[in-house]
């Protein structure tokens, strides 16, 4: 379960039905005085907001029960819990959970509205913290996609090497050398250096040359792996392949670095290494 830190208050956040829900129970700790979520829920303005939200996002919302509840709002004796609200109206914006990580959770739009009830300042900081966390998730997601795409094409590439370049009588050591040699064909074609040369030039860097590749370079690398696999099967020599791959790498990098989407990917990669 993720945690948001809003004005020194830890607020839990979790996925429910693939949507982000924020703990109102945790948020309530930031409000001065003795208050309950039911105090917020009995407010007429709150009910009107929840009704509009459910109408937009929940086709199964029970408008009949909602009308009855809304008509009672404002009366001194009126009070309703989250469980009653959900049970009577079939609402999805609020969730009452039990157990170790229990409490009342609300979809982010509703949680932001609840934050306003605590204080306008709290709402602003809550939105700011939520957006920070989502940006971090997006960066990590983009990085994982690029790395996984590279791994998939790497598997295709090594399979082509195994089937076409490695005789069965070779020792494991010799096989490893061939794999390394073919990997360096891609490195030289794209980066202009072998893995060993890069490591010697960057002794303090962790990982390998590909771990420091930009978004554009990773996209190009996946393309080169596929193309090299095809040329291996066609029986082209290393010299023929490296010359062609270098030519393709130059052409693709010119196109990719002019693409704004790839520039954004480069920034994501750079931010990952800075952090």
C-alpha positions as CSV (number, residue, x, y, z in Angstrom):
1,X,0.0,0.0,0.0
2,X,1.4,3.4,-1.0
3,X,1.7,6.3,1.4
4,X,1.2,10.0,0.7
5,X,2.8,12.4,3.2
6,X,0.6,15.5,3.5
7,X,1.6,18.2,6.0
8,X,3.3,15.6,8.2
9,X,0.3,13.2,8.0
10,X,0.7,9.8,6.4
11,X,-2.2,9.0,4.1
12,X,-2.6,5.5,2.6
13,X,-3.5,5.0,-1.0
14,X,-4.4,1.7,-2.8
15,X,-5.8,0.3,-6.0
16,X,-9.5,-0.8,-5.9
17,X,-10.9,-2.1,-9.2
18,X,-7.9,-0.6,-10.9
19,X,-8.6,2.9,-9.5
20,X,-6.7,5.0,-7.0
21,X,-8.5,5.3,-3.7
22,X,-7.2,7.5,-0.8
23,X,-7.8,6.9,2.9
24,X,-10.2,9.4,4.4
25,X,-9.6,7.8,7.8
26,X,-5.9,8.8,7.6
27,X,-6.8,12.3,6.3
28,X,-9.1,12.9,9.2
29,X,-6.1,12.8,11.5
30,X,-5.1,16.2,10.1
31,X,-8.3,17.9,11.1
32,X,-8.4,19.8,14.4
33,X,-11.1,18.7,16.9
34,X,-13.2,15.6,17.2
35,X,-14.8,14.9,13.9
36,X,-16.0,11.8,12.0
37,X,-16.4,11.0,8.4
38,X,-20.2,10.7,9.0
39,X,-20.1,14.4,10.0
40,X,-18.9,15.3,6.5
41,X,-21.2,12.8,4.8
42,X,-24.4,14.2,6.4
43,X,-23.7,17.6,4.8
44,X,-26.1,18.5,2.0
45,X,-23.3,19.9,-0.2
46,X,-21.3,16.7,0.3
47,X,-24.3,14.6,-0.8
48,X,-24.9,16.7,-3.9
49,X,-21.3,16.4,-4.9
50,X,-21.3,12.6,-4.4
51,X,-24.6,12.3,-6.3
52,X,-23.2,14.1,-9.3
53,X,-19.9,12.1,-9.2
54,X,-21.8,8.8,-9.1
55,X,-24.1,9.9,-11.9
56,X,-21.1,10.5,-14.1
57,X,-19.1,7.4,-13.2
58,X,-21.6,4.8,-11.9
59,X,-24.4,3.6,-14.2
60,X,-25.7,1.3,-11.4
61,X,-26.2,4.2,-9.0
62,X,-29.6,4.0,-7.2
63,X,-31.1,7.5,-7.8
64,X,-34.3,6.6,-5.9
65,X,-32.5,5.9,-2.6
66,X,-30.2,8.9,-3.2
67,X,-33.2,11.2,-3.5
68,X,-34.6,10.0,-0.2
69,X,-31.2,10.4,1.6
70,X,-30.7,13.9,0.1
71,X,-34.2,15.0,1.2
72,X,-33.2,14.3,4.8
73,X,-29.9,16.1,4.7
74,X,-29.8,19.1,7.0
75,X,-32.1,17.7,9.6
76,X,-30.7,17.5,13.0
77,X,-31.5,13.8,13.4
78,X,-30.1,12.9,10.0
79,X,-26.9,10.8,10.0
80,X,-25.6,8.2,7.6
81,X,-22.5,6.0,7.6
82,X,-20.3,5.1,4.6
83,X,-21.5,1.5,4.8
84,X,-25.2,2.7,4.7
85,X,-24.5,5.1,1.9
86,X,-22.9,2.3,-0.2
87,X,-25.5,-0.3,0.6
88,X,-28.5,1.9,-0.1
89,X,-27.3,3.7,-3.2
90,X,-24.8,1.2,-4.7
91,X,-22.2,3.9,-4.7
92,X,-18.6,3.1,-5.9
93,X,-16.8,6.4,-4.9
94,X,-16.5,5.5,-1.3
95,X,-15.3,2.1,0.1
96,X,-15.5,1.0,3.8
97,X,-12.7,-1.6,4.3
98,X,-12.2,-3.8,7.4
99,X,-9.1,-5.6,8.7
100,X,-5.5,-4.5,9.3
101,X,-5.6,-2.0,6.4
102,X,-9.2,-1.0,6.9
103,X,-10.9,2.3,7.1
104,X,-12.8,4.5,4.7
105,X,-11.3,5.0,1.2
106,X,-12.5,7.4,-1.5
107,X,-11.7,7.7,-5.2
108,X,-9.2,10.5,-5.7
109,X,-11.7,13.1,-6.9
110,X,-13.8,12.6,-3.7
111,X,-10.7,12.5,-1.5
112,X,-9.7,15.9,-2.8
113,X,-13.1,17.2,-2.0
114,X,-12.8,15.7,1.5
115,X,-9.4,17.4,1.8
116,X,-11.2,20.8,1.3
117,X,-13.4,20.0,4.3
118,X,-10.2,19.5,6.4
119,X,-8.7,22.8,5.1
120,X,-8.0,24.4,1.7
121,X,-4.3,24.2,2.4
122,X,-4.5,20.5,3.1
123,X,-6.4,19.9,-0.2
124,X,-3.7,21.8,-2.2
125,X,-0.9,19.8,-0.6
126,X,-2.8,16.5,-1.0
127,X,-3.2,17.1,-4.8
128,X,0.4,18.1,-5.1
129,X,1.6,15.0,-3.3
130,X,-0.7,12.8,-5.3
131,X,0.6,14.2,-8.6
132,X,4.2,13.8,-7.5
133,X,3.6,10.1,-6.8
134,X,1.8,9.5,-10.1
135,X,4.6,11.2,-12.0
136,X,7.1,8.9,-10.3
137,X,5.0,5.9,-11.2
138,X,4.8,7.0,-14.8
139,X,8.6,7.4,-15.0
140,X,9.1,3.9,-13.6
141,X,6.5,2.4,-15.9
142,X,8.0,4.0,-19.0
143,X,11.5,2.8,-18.0
144,X,10.2,-0.8,-17.4
145,X,8.5,-0.9,-20.8
146,X,11.7,0.1,-22.6
147,X,13.8,-2.3,-20.6
148,X,11.4,-5.2,-21.2
149,X,11.2,-4.4,-24.9
150,X,14.9,-4.6,-25.1
151,X,15.0,-7.9,-23.3
152,X,12.4,-9.4,-25.6
153,X,14.4,-8.5,-28.7
154,X,17.5,-9.6,-27.0
155,X,16.0,-13.1,-26.7
156,X,15.2,-13.1,-30.4
157,X,18.7,-12.0,-31.1
158,X,20.5,-14.6,-29.0
159,X,18.2,-17.3,-30.5
160,X,19.3,-16.4,-34.0
161,X,23.0,-16.6,-32.8
162,X,22.4,-20.0,-31.3
163,X,20.7,-21.5,-34.4
164,X,23.0,-20.0,-37.0
165,X,26.5,-19.2,-35.5
166,X,27.2,-21.8,-32.8
167,X,28.3,-25.3,-33.8
168,X,27.3,-27.9,-31.3
169,X,31.0,-29.0,-30.6
170,X,31.9,-25.6,-29.2
171,X,32.7,-25.3,-25.5
172,X,30.6,-23.2,-23.2
173,X,33.4,-20.7,-23.0
174,X,33.6,-20.3,-26.7
175,X,29.8,-20.0,-27.0
176,X,29.9,-17.1,-24.4
177,X,32.6,-15.4,-26.5
178,X,30.4,-15.6,-29.6
179,X,27.4,-14.1,-27.7
180,X,29.6,-11.3,-26.3
181,X,31.1,-10.7,-29.8
182,X,27.6,-10.4,-31.3
183,X,26.4,-8.1,-28.5
184,X,29.4,-5.9,-29.2
185,X,28.4,-5.6,-32.9
186,X,25.3,-3.8,-31.7
187,X,27.3,-1.7,-29.2
188,X,29.8,-0.6,-31.8
189,X,27.1,0.1,-34.4
190,X,25.1,2.2,-32.0
191,X,27.4,3.6,-29.4
192,X,30.7,3.5,-31.3
193,X,32.5,1.4,-28.6
194,X,32.5,-2.1,-27.2
195,X,31.2,-2.9,-23.8
196,X,34.8,-3.4,-22.5
197,X,35.9,-0.1,-24.0
198,X,33.0,1.7,-22.4
199,X,33.7,0.1,-19.0
200,X,37.4,1.2,-19.1
201,X,36.4,4.7,-19.9
202,X,33.7,4.8,-17.1
203,X,35.3,2.7,-14.2
204,X,33.1,4.3,-11.6
205,X,29.8,3.7,-13.4
206,X,27.5,0.9,-12.2
207,X,26.0,-1.5,-14.7
208,X,26.9,-1.5,-18.4
209,X,26.7,0.8,-21.4
210,X,23.0,-0.1,-22.1
211,X,22.0,0.9,-18.6
212,X,23.0,4.4,-19.4
213,X,21.3,4.5,-22.8
214,X,18.8,7.3,-23.6
215,X,15.2,6.5,-24.6
216,X,16.0,7.0,-28.3
217,X,19.0,4.7,-28.1
218,X,17.0,1.9,-26.4
219,X,14.4,2.1,-29.1
220,X,17.1,2.0,-31.8
221,X,18.8,-0.9,-30.0
222,X,15.7,-3.0,-30.1
223,X,15.4,-2.4,-33.8
224,X,19.0,-3.3,-34.4
225,X,18.7,-6.6,-32.5
226,X,15.8,-7.6,-34.8
227,X,17.6,-6.5,-37.9
228,X,20.8,-8.3,-36.9
229,X,18.8,-11.5,-36.3
230,X,17.5,-11.4,-39.8
231,X,20.9,-10.7,-41.3
232,X,22.4,-13.6,-39.3
233,X,19.8,-16.0,-40.8
234,X,20.6,-14.6,-44.2
235,X,24.3,-15.7,-43.7
236,X,25.8,-12.2,-43.8
237,X,29.3,-11.8,-42.3
238,X,30.0,-9.7,-39.2
239,X,31.7,-7.1,-41.4
240,X,28.7,-6.8,-43.6
241,X,26.3,-6.7,-40.7
242,X,28.1,-4.1,-38.6
243,X,28.4,-1.7,-41.6
244,X,24.7,-2.0,-42.4
245,X,23.7,-1.8,-38.7
246,X,25.8,1.4,-38.2
247,X,24.2,2.9,-41.3
248,X,20.7,2.1,-40.0
249,X,21.6,3.3,-36.4
250,X,22.7,6.7,-37.7
251,X,19.5,7.1,-39.8
252,X,17.2,6.0,-37.0
253,X,18.9,8.2,-34.3
254,X,18.4,11.3,-36.5
255,X,14.7,10.5,-36.8
256,X,14.2,9.5,-33.1
257,X,16.0,12.5,-31.7
258,X,13.7,14.8,-33.7
259,X,10.6,13.0,-32.2
260,X,9.3,14.9,-29.1
261,X,8.0,11.7,-27.6
262,X,11.5,10.2,-27.6
263,X,12.8,13.4,-26.1
264,X,10.4,12.9,-23.2
265,X,11.6,9.3,-22.9
266,X,15.2,10.6,-22.7
267,X,14.3,12.9,-19.8
268,X,12.7,10.0,-18.0
269,X,15.8,7.9,-18.3
270,X,18.0,10.9,-17.2
271,X,15.8,11.5,-14.2
272,X,16.0,7.9,-13.2
273,X,19.8,8.0,-13.0
274,X,19.9,11.3,-11.2
275,X,17.6,9.9,-8.5
